[in-house]
Every structure is written in structure tokens, then in C-alpha cells.
Amino acid sequence: MPKLKTHRGAAKRFKKTGSGKIQRSHAFHSHILTKKSPGRKAALAGETEVSKANKKTVERMIPYL
């Protein structure tokens, strides 16, 4: 059986926690930040867990991460 290839784009966007959860960063935090409130920007700066609907797809793209 050949080795699986890691999706390089996905490897740069996701990371696994110690407990095995997959973390992702929020969208809408790269530009046009002047109209966004400080609280909203602070919330977007953090990371969040990948949704249950997308978890299987992401795990398939990053098998060795």
C-alpha cells in the first residue's frame, strides 16, 4: 500500500491539539479591520474547532499531522 500524500494547502491551515481535535483560524481577519469592533477582532484572532460536518474531510487531507 502506498503512502498517503498530505494536502499541502490544508497542512498550512489546520493543526491538531494534544487531545486530537482539529483547530482552524477564523476568516474575515486579514483586511478592512477599521469598521470591525475591537471585540469582534479579538474573537476572530483566536482559533476554533473544525465543525463536525467538515472534520472527516479535513482528517483525510492531513493524515499524518
Buried (B, 14 or more C-beta within 10 A) or exposed (E): EEEEEEBEEBEEBBBEEEEEEBBBBEEEBEEEEEEBEEEBEEEBEEEEEBEEEEEEEBBEBBEEB
